[in-house]
């Protein structure tokens, strides 16, 4: 970790912030850090993410990230361009995002997240103005 990242990490904790818990029920770990530069965190701990990608399910852990886009039914007001859940086989890793419904990236309650493909997630974010840095839930760069 470079000096700037380590200073931003120290500042994060000095300001009383805490890492959110992993989204997966039954897991007590803290989430992985994507980037200390803007305090960007993943929704899962590294162990759950690695296990999910390998298809390993540990006893007592419920994985919440789906392996398909949940907008397959058009619930966002437009249909996912990928026609079926089965079409995602082999592409689910890296092509699917977890969207925080309330905009709070620290709120990893399963009821607050949906799995969307990058196309649907981006379109939803643009349509809803989620990309605005003026929103209360916008990530602040440090």
Secondary structure as GFF3:
##gff-version 3
##sequence-region A 1 142
A	DSSP	alpha_helix	3	14	.	.	.	ID=ss1
A	DSSP	beta_strand	33	35	.	.	.	ID=ss2
A	DSSP	three_ten_helix	36	38	.	.	.	ID=ss3
A	DSSP	beta_strand	40	41	.	.	.	ID=ss4
A	DSSP	alpha_helix	46	54	.	.	.	ID=ss5
A	DSSP	three_ten_helix	70	73	.	.	.	ID=ss6
A	DSSP	three_ten_helix	85	88	.	.	.	ID=ss7
A	DSSP	alpha_helix	92	95	.	.	.	ID=ss8
A	DSSP	beta_strand	96	100	.	.	.	ID=ss9
A	DSSP	three_ten_helix	110	112	.	.	.	ID=ss10
A	DSSP	beta_strand	113	117	.	.	.	ID=ss11
A	DSSP	alpha_helix	118	128	.	.	.	ID=ss12
###
